[in-house]
């Protein structure tokens, strides 16, 4: 996919300390996100997805202790 080259070298380290990060990312991917990653040094995770999958992705993480923001890029 176009996102196979996305990387964050701090993410594996953060996942060792906060194993729930992997769970959160997996939920977004399973719901249709093309990619889900940690932004910078955290604590933000982001997902990139087609517009048609946004509601499903938001619903997949609705129960997590987090604020959820949806934005659109052009």
N, CA, C, O and CB atoms as a CASP TS submission, in Angstrom:
PFRMAT TS
TARGET T0000
AUTHOR 0000-0000-0000
METHOD Language model
MODEL 1
PARENT N/A
ATOM      1  N   UNK     1       0.832  -1.196   0.000  1.00  0.00           N
ATOM      2  CA  UNK     1       0.000   0.000   0.000  1.00  0.00           C
ATOM      3  C   UNK     1       0.867   1.247   0.000  1.00  0.00           C
ATOM      4  O   UNK     1       2.082   1.167   0.183  1.00  0.00           O
ATOM      5  CB  UNK     1      -0.941   0.005   1.209  1.00  0.00           C
ATOM      6  N   UNK     2       0.253   2.377  -0.202  1.00  0.00           N
ATOM      7  CA  UNK     2       0.977   3.648  -0.227  1.00  0.00           C
ATOM      8  C   UNK     2       1.538   4.009   1.141  1.00  0.00           C
ATOM      9  O   UNK     2       2.404   4.879   1.244  1.00  0.00           O
ATOM     10  CB  UNK     2       0.067   4.759  -0.717  1.00  0.00           C
ATOM     11  N   UNK     3       1.059   3.356   2.184  1.00  0.00           N
ATOM     12  CA  UNK     3       1.459   3.725   3.539  1.00  0.00           C
ATOM     13  C   UNK     3       2.512   2.792   4.129  1.00  0.00           C
ATOM     14  O   UNK     3       2.853   2.917   5.305  1.00  0.00           O
ATOM     15  CB  UNK     3       0.253   3.745   4.435  1.00  0.00           C
ATOM     16  N   UNK     4       3.033   1.858   3.333  1.00  0.00           N
ATOM     17  CA  UNK     4       3.989   0.883   3.871  1.00  0.00           C
ATOM     18  C   UNK     4       5.285   1.532   4.333  1.00  0.00           C
ATOM     19  O   UNK     4       6.014   0.949   5.136  1.00  0.00           O
ATOM     20  CB  UNK     4       4.296  -0.171   2.830  1.00  0.00           C
ATOM     21  N   UNK     5       5.585   2.734   3.837  1.00  0.00           N
ATOM     22  CA  UNK     5       6.817   3.409   4.224  1.00  0.00           C
ATOM     23  C   UNK     5       6.641   4.357   5.408  1.00  0.00           C
ATOM     24  O   UNK     5       7.597   5.016   5.816  1.00  0.00           O
ATOM     25  CB  UNK     5       7.360   4.169   3.054  1.00  0.00           C
ATOM     26  N   UNK     6       5.440   4.432   5.958  1.00  0.00           N
ATOM     27  CA  UNK     6       5.222   5.262   7.145  1.00  0.00           C
ATOM     28  C   UNK     6       5.945   4.613   8.320  1.00  0.00           C
ATOM     29  O   UNK     6       5.884   3.395   8.492  1.00  0.00           O
ATOM     30  CB  UNK     6       3.690   5.436   7.452  1.00  0.00           C
ATOM     31  N   UNK     7       6.624   5.413   9.122  1.00  0.00           N
ATOM     32  CA  UNK     7       7.356   4.859  10.268  1.00  0.00           C
ATOM     33  C   UNK     7       7.495   5.909  11.359  1.00  0.00           C
ATOM     34  O   UNK     7       7.526   7.111  11.094  1.00  0.00           O
ATOM     35  CB  UNK     7       8.750   4.349   9.836  1.00  0.00           C
ATOM     36  N   UNK     8       7.575   5.436  12.560  1.00  0.00           N
ATOM     37  CA  UNK     8       7.858   6.275  13.715  1.00  0.00           C
ATOM     38  C   UNK     8       8.766   5.445  14.615  1.00  0.00           C
ATOM     39  O   UNK     8       8.309   4.474  15.218  1.00  0.00           O
ATOM     40  CB  UNK     8       6.530   6.737  14.465  1.00  0.00           C
ATOM     41  N   UNK     9      10.030   5.804  14.717  1.00  0.00           N
ATOM     42  CA  UNK     9      10.996   4.990  15.464  1.00  0.00           C
ATOM     43  C   UNK     9      10.712   4.955  16.962  1.00  0.00           C
ATOM     44  O   UNK     9      11.198   4.064  17.658  1.00  0.00           O
ATOM     45  CB  UNK     9      12.394   5.514  15.233  1.00  0.00           C
ATOM     46  N   UNK    10       9.935   5.907  17.466  1.00  0.00           N
ATOM     47  CA  UNK    10       9.586   5.895  18.892  1.00  0.00           C
ATOM     48  C   UNK    10       8.418   4.962  19.205  1.00  0.00           C
ATOM     49  O   UNK    10       8.215   4.567  20.353  1.00  0.00           O
ATOM     50  CB  UNK    10       9.248   7.299  19.351  1.00  0.00           C
ATOM     51  N   UNK    11       7.658   4.620  18.176  1.00  0.00           N
ATOM     52  CA  UNK    11       6.458   3.814  18.405  1.00  0.00           C
ATOM     53  C   UNK    11       6.749   2.454  19.050  1.00  0.00           C
ATOM     54  O   UNK    11       6.073   2.114  20.021  1.00  0.00           O
ATOM     55  CB  UNK    11       5.740   3.603  17.100  1.00  0.00           C
ATOM     56  N   UNK    12       7.703   1.662  18.576  1.00  0.00           N
ATOM     57  CA  UNK    12       7.971   0.372  19.224  1.00  0.00           C
ATOM     58  C   UNK    12       8.391   0.512  20.687  1.00  0.00           C
ATOM     59  O   UNK    12       8.053  -0.331  21.518  1.00  0.00           O
ATOM     60  CB  UNK    12       9.048  -0.367  18.464  1.00  0.00           C
ATOM     61  N   UNK    13       9.116   1.564  20.993  1.00  0.00           N
ATOM     62  CA  UNK    13       9.530   1.809  22.376  1.00  0.00           C
ATOM     63  C   UNK    13       8.315   2.138  23.234  1.00  0.00           C
ATOM     64  O   UNK    13       8.164   1.613  24.337  1.00  0.00           O
ATOM     65  CB  UNK    13      10.565   2.957  22.445  1.00  0.00           C
ATOM     66  N   UNK    14       7.449   3.011  22.722  1.00  0.00           N
ATOM     67  CA  UNK    14       6.238   3.390  23.452  1.00  0.00           C
ATOM     68  C   UNK    14       5.325   2.187  23.661  1.00  0.00           C
ATOM     69  O   UNK    14       4.700   2.057  24.714  1.00  0.00           O
ATOM     70  CB  UNK    14       5.486   4.496  22.702  1.00  0.00           C
ATOM     71  N   UNK    15       5.245   1.305  22.661  1.00  0.00           N
ATOM     72  CA  UNK    15       4.389   0.127  22.777  1.00  0.00           C
ATOM     73  C   UNK    15       4.879  -0.839  23.850  1.00  0.00           C
ATOM     74  O   UNK    15       4.082  -1.577  24.428  1.00  0.00           O
ATOM     75  CB  UNK    15       4.308  -0.589  21.445  1.00  0.00           C
ATOM     76  N   UNK    16       6.178  -0.841  24.120  1.00  0.00           N
ATOM     77  CA  UNK    16       6.705  -1.681  25.202  1.00  0.00           C
ATOM     78  C   UNK    16       6.236  -1.166  26.559  1.00  0.00           C
ATOM     79  O   UNK    16       5.995  -1.948  27.479  1.00  0.00           O
ATOM     80  CB  UNK    16       8.247  -1.724  25.154  1.00  0.00           C
ATOM     81  N   UNK    17       6.109   0.143  26.677  1.00  0.00           N
ATOM     82  CA  UNK    17       5.675   0.752  27.934  1.00  0.00           C
ATOM     83  C   UNK    17       4.152   0.797  28.029  1.00  0.00           C
ATOM     84  O   UNK    17       3.583   0.549  29.092  1.00  0.00           O
ATOM     85  CB  UNK    17       6.252   2.166  28.068  1.00  0.00           C
ATOM     86  N   UNK    18       3.502   1.112  26.921  1.00  0.00           N
ATOM     87  CA  UNK    18       2.040   1.245  26.861  1.00  0.00           C
ATOM     88  C   UNK    18       1.497   0.254  25.834  1.00  0.00           C
ATOM     89  O   UNK    18       1.217   0.621  24.693  1.00  0.00           O
ATOM     90  CB  UNK    18       1.616   2.712  26.497  1.00  0.00           C
ATOM     91  N   UNK    19       1.353  -0.990  26.244  1.00  0.00           N
ATOM     92  CA  UNK    19       0.955  -2.046  25.313  1.00  0.00           C
ATOM     93  C   UNK    19      -0.432  -1.807  24.702  1.00  0.00           C
ATOM     94  O   UNK    19      -0.747  -2.377  23.657  1.00  0.00           O
ATOM     95  CB  UNK    19       0.973  -3.386  26.022  1.00  0.00           C
ATOM     96  N   UNK    20      -1.250  -0.987  25.329  1.00  0.00           N
ATOM     97  CA  UNK    20      -2.575  -0.697  24.782  1.00  0.00           C
ATOM     98  C   UNK    20      -2.501   0.042  23.444  1.00  0.00           C
ATOM     99  O   UNK    20      -3.465   0.017  22.678  1.00  0.00           O
ATOM    100  CB  UNK    20      -3.377   0.125  25.777  1.00  0.00           C
ATOM    101  N   UNK    21      -1.383   0.695  23.151  1.00  0.00           N
ATOM    102  CA  UNK    21      -1.248   1.389  21.865  1.00  0.00           C
ATOM    103  C   UNK    21      -1.462   0.424  20.706  1.00  0.00           C
ATOM    104  O   UNK    21      -2.119   0.766  19.723  1.00  0.00           O
ATOM    105  CB  UNK    21       0.137   2.054  21.751  1.00  0.00           C
ATOM    106  N   UNK    22      -0.917  -0.762  20.817  1.00  0.00           N
ATOM    107  CA  UNK    22      -1.088  -1.761  19.761  1.00  0.00           C
ATOM    108  C   UNK    22      -2.551  -2.141  19.598  1.00  0.00           C
ATOM    109  O   UNK    22      -3.024  -2.338  18.478  1.00  0.00           O
ATOM    110  CB  UNK    22      -0.256  -3.008  20.063  1.00  0.00           C
ATOM    111  N   UNK    23      -3.262  -2.243  20.698  1.00  0.00           N
ATOM    112  CA  UNK    23      -4.685  -2.590  20.673  1.00  0.00           C
ATOM    113  C   UNK    23      -5.481  -1.484  20.000  1.00  0.00           C
ATOM    114  O   UNK    23      -6.343  -1.757  19.166  1.00  0.00           O
ATOM    115  CB  UNK    23      -5.215  -2.839  22.101  1.00  0.00           C
ATOM    116  N   UNK    24      -5.197  -0.241  20.357  1.00  0.00           N
ATOM    117  CA  UNK    24      -5.915   0.901  19.770  1.00  0.00           C
ATOM    118  C   UNK    24      -5.694   0.958  18.266  1.00  0.00           C
ATOM    119  O   UNK    24      -6.639   1.143  17.499  1.00  0.00           O
ATOM    120  CB  UNK    24      -5.461   2.222  20.420  1.00  0.00           C
ATOM    121  N   UNK    25      -4.458   0.800  17.852  1.00  0.00           N
ATOM    122  CA  UNK    25      -4.144   0.846  16.420  1.00  0.00           C
ATOM    123  C   UNK    25      -4.819  -0.301  15.680  1.00  0.00           C
ATOM    124  O   UNK    25      -5.358  -0.106  14.590  1.00  0.00           O
ATOM    125  CB  UNK    25      -2.622   0.793  16.199  1.00  0.00           C
ATOM    126  N   UNK    26      -4.794  -1.477  16.257  1.00  0.00           N
ATOM    127  CA  UNK    26      -5.408  -2.643  15.626  1.00  0.00           C
ATOM    128  C   UNK    26      -6.913  -2.445  15.458  1.00  0.00           C
ATOM    129  O   UNK    26      -7.479  -2.840  14.439  1.00  0.00           O
ATOM    130  CB  UNK    26      -5.130  -3.906  16.452  1.00  0.00           C
ATOM    131  N   UNK    27      -7.557  -1.844  16.438  1.00  0.00           N
ATOM    132  CA  UNK    27      -8.997  -1.578  16.329  1.00  0.00           C
ATOM    133  C   UNK    27      -9.292  -0.671  15.139  1.00  0.00           C
ATOM    134  O   UNK    27     -10.248  -0.898  14.398  1.00  0.00           O
ATOM    135  CB  UNK    27      -9.529  -0.937  17.624  1.00  0.00           C
ATOM    136  N   UNK    28      -8.472   0.347  14.965  1.00  0.00           N
ATOM    137  CA  UNK    28      -8.697   1.275  13.849  1.00  0.00           C
ATOM    138  C   UNK    28      -8.441   0.597  12.505  1.00  0.00           C
ATOM    139  O   UNK    28      -9.196   0.805  11.555  1.00  0.00           O
ATOM    140  CB  UNK    28      -7.796   2.510  13.991  1.00  0.00           C
ATOM    141  N   UNK    29      -7.399  -0.200  12.419  1.00  0.00           N
ATOM    142  CA  UNK    29      -7.082  -0.916  11.177  1.00  0.00           C
ATOM    143  C   UNK    29      -8.213  -1.904  10.850  1.00  0.00           C
ATOM    144  O   UNK    29      -8.662  -1.978   9.706  1.00  0.00           O
ATOM    145  CB  UNK    29      -5.713  -1.667  11.303  1.00  0.00           C
ATOM    146  N   UNK    30      -8.662  -2.651  11.845  1.00  0.00           N
ATOM    147  CA  UNK    30      -9.728  -3.629  11.617  1.00  0.00           C
ATOM    148  C   UNK    30     -11.026  -2.960  11.179  1.00  0.00           C
ATOM    149  O   UNK    30     -11.837  -3.568  10.481  1.00  0.00           O
ATOM    150  CB  UNK    30      -9.971  -4.445  12.879  1.00  0.00           C
ATOM    151  N   UNK    31     -11.222  -1.709  11.590  1.00  0.00           N
ATOM    152  CA  UNK    31     -12.430  -0.974  11.223  1.00  0.00           C
ATOM    153  C   UNK    31     -12.315  -0.301   9.859  1.00  0.00           C
ATOM    154  O   UNK    31     -13.290   0.275   9.375  1.00  0.00           O
ATOM    155  CB  UNK    31     -12.738   0.066  12.276  1.00  0.00           C
ATOM    156  N   UNK    32     -11.147  -0.362   9.232  1.00  0.00           N
ATOM    157  CA  UNK    32     -11.022   0.173   7.886  1.00  0.00           C
ATOM    158  C   UNK    32      -9.950   1.220   7.658  1.00  0.00           C
ATOM    159  O   UNK    32      -9.781   1.685   6.531  1.00  0.00           O
ATOM    160  CB  UNK    32     -12.282   0.735   7.503  1.00  0.00           C
ATOM    161  N   UNK    33      -9.216   1.605   8.701  1.00  0.00           N
ATOM    162  CA  UNK    33      -8.144   2.588   8.517  1.00  0.00           C
ATOM    163  C   UNK    33      -7.063   2.013   7.605  1.00  0.00           C
ATOM    164  O   UNK    33      -6.723   0.834   7.702  1.00  0.00           O
ATOM    165  CB  UNK    33      -7.535   3.003   9.885  1.00  0.00           C
ATOM    166  N   UNK    34      -6.533   2.843   6.730  1.00  0.00           N
ATOM    167  CA  UNK    34      -5.433   2.424   5.847  1.00  0.00           C
ATOM    168  C   UNK    34      -4.131   2.322   6.627  1.00  0.00           C
ATOM    169  O   UNK    34      -3.283   1.478   6.336  1.00  0.00           O
ATOM    170  CB  UNK    34      -5.269   3.411   4.673  1.00  0.00           C
ATOM    171  N   UNK    35      -3.984   3.189   7.617  1.00  0.00           N
ATOM    172  CA  UNK    35      -2.817   3.198   8.481  1.00  0.00           C
ATOM    173  C   UNK    35      -3.246   3.792   9.822  1.00  0.00           C
ATOM    174  O   UNK    35      -4.113   4.665   9.871  1.00  0.00           O
ATOM    175  CB  UNK    35      -1.630   4.010   7.841  1.00  0.00           C
ATOM    176  N   UNK    36      -2.642   3.322  10.898  1.00  0.00           N
ATOM    177  CA  UNK    36      -2.856   3.880  12.234  1.00  0.00           C
ATOM    178  C   UNK    36      -1.499   3.897  12.918  1.00  0.00           C
ATOM    179  O   UNK    36      -0.812   2.878  12.989  1.00  0.00           O
ATOM    180  CB  UNK    36      -3.921   3.047  13.067  1.00  0.00           C
ATOM    181  N   UNK    37      -1.125   5.060  13.417  1.00  0.00           N
ATOM    182  CA  UNK    37       0.214   5.215  13.994  1.00  0.00           C
ATOM    183  C   UNK    37       0.211   6.219  15.139  1.00  0.00           C
ATOM    184  O   UNK    37      -0.742   6.976  15.323  1.00  0.00           O
ATOM    185  CB  UNK    37       1.211   5.655  12.919  1.00  0.00           C
ATOM    186  N   UNK    38       1.281   6.207  15.889  1.00  0.00           N
ATOM    187  CA  UNK    38       1.527   7.218  16.894  1.00  0.00           C
ATOM    188  C   UNK    38       2.102   8.448  16.204  1.00  0.00           C
ATOM    189  O   UNK    38       2.941   8.334  15.310  1.00  0.00           O
ATOM    190  CB  UNK    38       2.484   6.692  18.001  1.00  0.00           C
ATOM    191  N   UNK    39       1.653   9.598  16.616  1.00  0.00           N
ATOM    192  CA  UNK    39       2.132  10.851  16.046  1.00  0.00           C
ATOM    193  C   UNK    39       3.282  11.385  16.879  1.00  0.00           C
ATOM    194  O   UNK    39       3.125  11.629  18.076  1.00  0.00           O
ATOM    195  CB  UNK    39       0.996  11.888  15.963  1.00  0.00           C
ATOM    196  N   UNK    40       4.425  11.566  16.261  1.00  0.00           N
ATOM    197  CA  UNK    40       5.578  12.113  16.978  1.00  0.00           C
ATOM    198  C   UNK    40       5.970  11.257  18.158  1.00  0.00           C
ATOM    199  O   UNK    40       6.113  10.041  18.032  1.00  0.00           O
ATOM    200  CB  UNK    40       5.287  13.514  17.447  1.00  0.00           C
ATOM    201  N   UNK    41       6.146  11.892  19.313  1.00  0.00           N
ATOM    202  CA  UNK    41       6.517  11.152  20.525  1.00  0.00           C
ATOM    203  C   UNK    41       5.292  10.812  21.362  1.00  0.00           C
ATOM    204  O   UNK    41       5.422  10.408  22.518  1.00  0.00           O
ATOM    205  CB  UNK    41       7.513  11.962  21.362  1.00  0.00           C
ATOM    206  N   UNK    42       4.101  10.974  20.787  1.00  0.00           N
ATOM    207  CA  UNK    42       2.860  10.643  21.483  1.00  0.00           C
ATOM    208  C   UNK    42       2.348  11.850  22.225  1.00  0.00           C
ATOM    209  O   UNK    42       2.984  12.902  22.164  1.00  0.00           O
ATOM    210  CB  UNK    42       3.063   9.474  22.449  1.00  0.00           C
ATOM    211  N   UNK    43       1.268  11.761  22.902  1.00  0.00           N
ATOM    212  CA  UNK    43       0.404  10.602  23.132  1.00  0.00           C
ATOM    213  C   UNK    43      -0.681  10.421  22.073  1.00  0.00           C
ATOM    214  O   UNK    43      -1.617   9.649  22.280  1.00  0.00           O
ATOM    215  CB  UNK    43      -0.239  10.721  24.476  1.00  0.00           C
ATOM    216  N   UNK    44      -0.574  11.108  20.961  1.00  0.00           N
ATOM    217  CA  UNK    44      -1.629  11.070  19.941  1.00  0.00           C
ATOM    218  C   UNK    44      -1.437   9.917  18.970  1.00  0.00           C
ATOM    219  O   UNK    44      -0.329   9.655  18.502  1.00  0.00           O
ATOM    220  CB  UNK    44      -1.669  12.384  19.173  1.00  0.00           C
ATOM    221  N   UNK    45      -2.540   9.231  18.674  1.00  0.00           N
ATOM    222  CA  UNK    45      -2.575   8.264  17.593  1.00  0.00           C
ATOM    223  C   UNK    45      -3.410   8.872  16.480  1.00  0.00           C
ATOM    224  O   UNK    45      -4.344   9.630  16.741  1.00  0.00           O
ATOM    225  CB  UNK    45      -3.155   6.882  18.064  1.00  0.00           C
ATOM    226  N   UNK    46      -3.075   8.541  15.240  1.00  0.00           N
ATOM    227  CA  UNK    46      -3.886   9.012  14.126  1.00  0.00           C
ATOM    228  C   UNK    46      -4.136   7.855  13.172  1.00  0.00           C
ATOM    229  O   UNK    46      -3.394   6.873  13.142  1.00  0.00           O
ATOM    230  CB  UNK    46      -3.199  10.193  13.393  1.00  0.00           C
ATOM    231  N   UNK    47      -5.195   7.997  12.399  1.00  0.00           N
ATOM    232  CA  UNK    47      -5.510   7.009  11.374  1.00  0.00           C
ATOM    233  C   UNK    47      -5.843   7.749  10.090  1.00  0.00           C
ATOM    234  O   UNK    47      -6.440   8.825  10.120  1.00  0.00           O
ATOM    235  CB  UNK    47      -6.689   6.084  11.814  1.00  0.00           C
ATOM    236  N   UNK    48      -5.460   7.174   8.977  1.00  0.00           N
ATOM    237  CA  UNK    48      -5.833   7.698   7.667  1.00  0.00           C
ATOM    238  C   UNK    48      -6.794   6.694   7.048  1.00  0.00           C
ATOM    239  O   UNK    48      -6.556   5.486   7.064  1.00  0.00           O
ATOM    240  CB  UNK    48      -4.569   7.939   6.746  1.00  0.00           C
ATOM    241  N   UNK    49      -7.897   7.226   6.498  1.00  0.00           N
ATOM    242  CA  UNK    49      -8.924   6.329   5.983  1.00  0.00           C
ATOM    243  C   UNK    49      -9.739   7.005   4.898  1.00  0.00           C
ATOM    244  O   UNK    49      -9.732   8.228   4.761  1.00  0.00           O
ATOM    245  CB  UNK    49      -9.837   5.860   7.107  1.00  0.00           C
ATOM    246  N   UNK    50     -10.436   6.193   4.137  1.00  0.00           N
ATOM    247  CA  UNK    50     -11.406   6.718   3.186  1.00  0.00           C
ATOM    248  C   UNK    50     -12.602   7.253   3.966  1.00  0.00           C
ATOM    249  O   UNK    50     -12.943   6.750   5.036  1.00  0.00           O
ATOM    250  CB  UNK    50     -11.845   5.624   2.162  1.00  0.00           C
ATOM    251  N   UNK    51     -13.220   8.270   3.413  1.00  0.00           N
ATOM    252  CA  UNK    51     -14.350   8.928   4.082  1.00  0.00           C
ATOM    253  C   UNK    51     -15.450   7.930   4.449  1.00  0.00           C
ATOM    254  O   UNK    51     -16.087   8.069   5.493  1.00  0.00           O
ATOM    255  CB  UNK    51     -14.927  10.029   3.185  1.00  0.00           C
ATOM    256  N   UNK    52     -15.673   6.944   3.616  1.00  0.00           N
ATOM    257  CA  UNK    52     -16.735   5.970   3.852  1.00  0.00           C
ATOM    258  C   UNK    52     -16.493   5.117   5.102  1.00  0.00           C
ATOM    259  O   UNK    52     -17.439   4.530   5.627  1.00  0.00           O
ATOM    260  CB  UNK    52     -16.877   5.070   2.644  1.00  0.00           C
ATOM    261  N   UNK    53     -15.255   5.036   5.589  1.00  0.00           N
ATOM    262  CA  UNK    53     -14.914   4.202   6.743  1.00  0.00           C
ATOM    263  C   UNK    53     -14.822   4.967   8.058  1.00  0.00           C
ATOM    264  O   UNK    53     -14.640   4.357   9.112  1.00  0.00           O
ATOM    265  CB  UNK    53     -13.618   3.514   6.489  1.00  0.00           C
ATOM    266  N   UNK    54     -14.942   6.275   8.015  1.00  0.00           N
ATOM    267  CA  UNK    54     -14.706   7.099   9.209  1.00  0.00           C
ATOM    268  C   UNK    54     -15.643   6.740  10.354  1.00  0.00           C
ATOM    269  O   UNK    54     -15.182   6.552  11.480  1.00  0.00           O
ATOM    270  CB  UNK    54     -14.865   8.570   8.867  1.00  0.00           C
ATOM    271  N   UNK    55     -16.932   6.641  10.101  1.00  0.00           N
ATOM    272  CA  UNK    55     -17.879   6.347  11.184  1.00  0.00           C
ATOM    273  C   UNK    55     -17.583   5.010  11.843  1.00  0.00           C
ATOM    274  O   UNK    55     -17.686   4.883  13.063  1.00  0.00           O
ATOM    275  CB  UNK    55     -19.307   6.354  10.656  1.00  0.00           C
ATOM    276  N   UNK    56     -17.219   4.017  11.052  1.00  0.00           N
ATOM    277  CA  UNK    56     -16.895   2.694  11.603  1.00  0.00           C
ATOM    278  C   UNK    56     -15.628   2.761  12.457  1.00  0.00           C
ATOM    279  O   UNK    56     -15.550   2.122  13.507  1.00  0.00           O
ATOM    280  CB  UNK    56     -16.715   1.662  10.465  1.00  0.00           C
ATOM    281  N   UNK    57     -14.655   3.521  12.013  1.00  0.00           N
ATOM    282  CA  UNK    57     -13.403   3.648  12.772  1.00  0.00           C
ATOM    283  C   UNK    57     -13.657   4.371  14.089  1.00  0.00           C
ATOM    284  O   UNK    57     -13.178   3.940  15.138  1.00  0.00           O
ATOM    285  CB  UNK    57     -12.333   4.403  11.944  1.00  0.00           C
ATOM    286  N   UNK    58     -14.404   5.462  14.039  1.00  0.00           N
ATOM    287  CA  UNK    58     -14.732   6.196  15.277  1.00  0.00           C
ATOM    288  C   UNK    58     -15.480   5.279  16.239  1.00  0.00           C
ATOM    289  O   UNK    58     -15.176   5.259  17.432  1.00  0.00           O
ATOM    290  CB  UNK    58     -15.587   7.465  14.965  1.00  0.00           C
ATOM    291  N   UNK    59     -16.442   4.529  15.744  1.00  0.00           N
ATOM    292  CA  UNK    59     -17.197   3.612  16.605  1.00  0.00           C
ATOM    293  C   UNK    59     -16.295   2.555  17.229  1.00  0.00           C
ATOM    294  O   UNK    59     -16.537   2.120  18.355  1.00  0.00           O
ATOM    295  CB  UNK    59     -18.311   2.934  15.809  1.00  0.00           C
ATOM    296  N   UNK    60     -15.259   2.139  16.510  1.00  0.00           N
ATOM    297  CA  UNK    60     -14.374   1.085  17.016  1.00  0.00           C
ATOM    298  C   UNK    60     -13.542   1.531  18.214  1.00  0.00           C
ATOM    299  O   UNK    60     -13.096   0.700  19.004  1.00  0.00           O
ATOM    300  CB  UNK    60     -13.454   0.617  15.915  1.00  0.00           C
ATOM    301  N   UNK    61     -13.334   2.829  18.350  1.00  0.00           N
ATOM    302  CA  UNK    61     -12.520   3.334  19.463  1.00  0.00           C
ATOM    303  C   UNK    61     -13.332   4.209  20.432  1.00  0.00           C
ATOM    304  O   UNK    61     -12.772   4.836  21.331  1.00  0.00           O
ATOM    305  CB  UNK    61     -11.336   4.133  18.918  1.00  0.00           C
ATOM    306  N   UNK    62     -14.620   4.241  20.240  1.00  0.00           N
ATOM    307  CA  UNK    62     -15.494   5.087  21.065  1.00  0.00           C
ATOM    308  C   UNK    62     -15.377   4.755  22.552  1.00  0.00           C
ATOM    309  O   UNK    62     -15.526   5.644  23.390  1.00  0.00           O
ATOM    310  CB  UNK    62     -16.946   4.934  20.618  1.00  0.00           C
ATOM    311  N   UNK    63     -15.115   3.495  22.893  1.00  0.00           N
ATOM    312  CA  UNK    63     -15.058   3.073  24.290  1.00  0.00           C
ATOM    313  C   UNK    63     -13.694   3.313  24.940  1.00  0.00           C
ATOM    314  O   UNK    63     -13.526   3.052  26.131  1.00  0.00           O
ATOM    315  CB  UNK    63     -15.409   1.615  24.388  1.00  0.00           C
ATOM    316  N   UNK    64     -12.736   3.798  24.185  1.00  0.00           N
ATOM    317  CA  UNK    64     -11.396   4.015  24.727  1.00  0.00           C
ATOM    318  C   UNK    64     -11.331   5.327  25.502  1.00  0.00           C
ATOM    319  O   UNK    64     -12.073   6.265  25.211  1.00  0.00           O
ATOM    320  CB  UNK    64     -10.353   4.013  23.600  1.00  0.00           C
ATOM    321  N   UNK    65     -10.439   5.387  26.489  1.00  0.00           N
ATOM    322  CA  UNK    65     -10.305   6.622  27.281  1.00  0.00           C
ATOM    323  C   UNK    65      -9.523   7.681  26.505  1.00  0.00           C
ATOM    324  O   UNK    65      -8.360   7.955  26.803  1.00  0.00           O
ATOM    325  CB  UNK    65      -9.605   6.329  28.631  1.00  0.00           C
ATOM    326  N   UNK    66     -10.181   8.271  25.507  1.00  0.00           N
ATOM    327  CA  UNK    66      -9.478   9.217  24.645  1.00  0.00           C
ATOM    328  C   UNK    66     -10.455  10.215  24.046  1.00  0.00           C
ATOM    329  O   UNK    66     -11.657   9.962  23.962  1.00  0.00           O
ATOM    330  CB  UNK    66      -8.720   8.479  23.532  1.00  0.00           C
ATOM    331  N   UNK    67      -9.922  11.337  23.638  1.00  0.00           N
ATOM    332  CA  UNK    67     -10.693  12.286  22.847  1.00  0.00           C
ATOM    333  C   UNK    67     -10.525  11.891  21.390  1.00  0.00           C
ATOM    334  O   UNK    67      -9.438  11.490  20.975  1.00  0.00           O
ATOM    335  CB  UNK    67     -10.233  13.771  23.101  1.00  0.00           C
ATOM    336  N   UNK    68     -11.590  12.001  20.615  1.00  0.00           N
ATOM    337  CA  UNK    68     -11.545  11.615  19.207  1.00  0.00           C
ATOM    338  C   UNK    68     -11.875  12.838  18.358  1.00  0.00           C
ATOM    339  O   UNK    68     -12.888  13.505  18.570  1.00  0.00           O
ATOM    340  CB  UNK    68     -12.535  10.442  18.908  1.00  0.00           C
ATOM    341  N   UNK    69     -11.017  13.113  17.410  1.00  0.00           N
ATOM    342  CA  UNK    69     -11.213  14.227  16.485  1.00  0.00           C
ATOM    343  C   UNK    69     -11.191  13.677  15.063  1.00  0.00           C
ATOM    344  O   UNK    69     -10.370  12.821  14.733  1.00  0.00           O
ATOM    345  CB  UNK    69     -10.117  15.331  16.679  1.00  0.00           C
ATOM    346  N   UNK    70     -12.088  14.169  14.235  1.00  0.00           N
ATOM    347  CA  UNK    70     -12.126  13.768  12.837  1.00  0.00           C
ATOM    348  C   UNK    70     -11.892  15.014  12.001  1.00  0.00           C
ATOM    349  O   UNK    70     -12.505  16.057  12.226  1.00  0.00           O
ATOM    350  CB  UNK    70     -13.486  13.077  12.467  1.00  0.00           C
ATOM    351  N   UNK    71     -11.003  14.889  11.042  1.00  0.00           N
ATOM    352  CA  UNK    71     -10.725  15.996  10.132  1.00  0.00           C
ATOM    353  C   UNK    71     -10.619  15.442   8.720  1.00  0.00           C
ATOM    354  O   UNK    71     -10.487  14.234   8.524  1.00  0.00           O
ATOM    355  CB  UNK    71      -9.420  16.752  10.536  1.00  0.00           C
ATOM    356  N   UNK    72     -10.677  16.320   7.757  1.00  0.00           N
ATOM    357  CA  UNK    72     -10.633  15.903   6.364  1.00  0.00           C
ATOM    358  C   UNK    72      -9.472  16.606   5.673  1.00  0.00           C
ATOM    359  O   UNK    72      -9.224  17.788   5.911  1.00  0.00           O
ATOM    360  CB  UNK    72     -11.974  16.211   5.646  1.00  0.00           C
ATOM    361  N   UNK    73      -8.772  15.885   4.827  1.00  0.00           N
ATOM    362  CA  UNK    73      -7.692  16.476   4.057  1.00  0.00           C
ATOM    363  C   UNK    73      -8.105  16.567   2.597  1.00  0.00           C
ATOM    364  O   UNK    73      -8.989  15.839   2.145  1.00  0.00           O
ATOM    365  CB  UNK    73      -6.392  15.658   4.208  1.00  0.00           C
ATOM    366  N   UNK    74      -7.473  17.450   1.879  1.00  0.00           N
ATOM    367  CA  UNK    74      -7.807  17.641   0.463  1.00  0.00           C
ATOM    368  C   UNK    74      -6.557  17.505  -0.369  1.00  0.00           C
ATOM    369  O   UNK    74      -6.613  17.630  -1.593  1.00  0.00           O
ATOM    370  CB  UNK    74      -8.468  19.017   0.220  1.00  0.00           C
TER
END
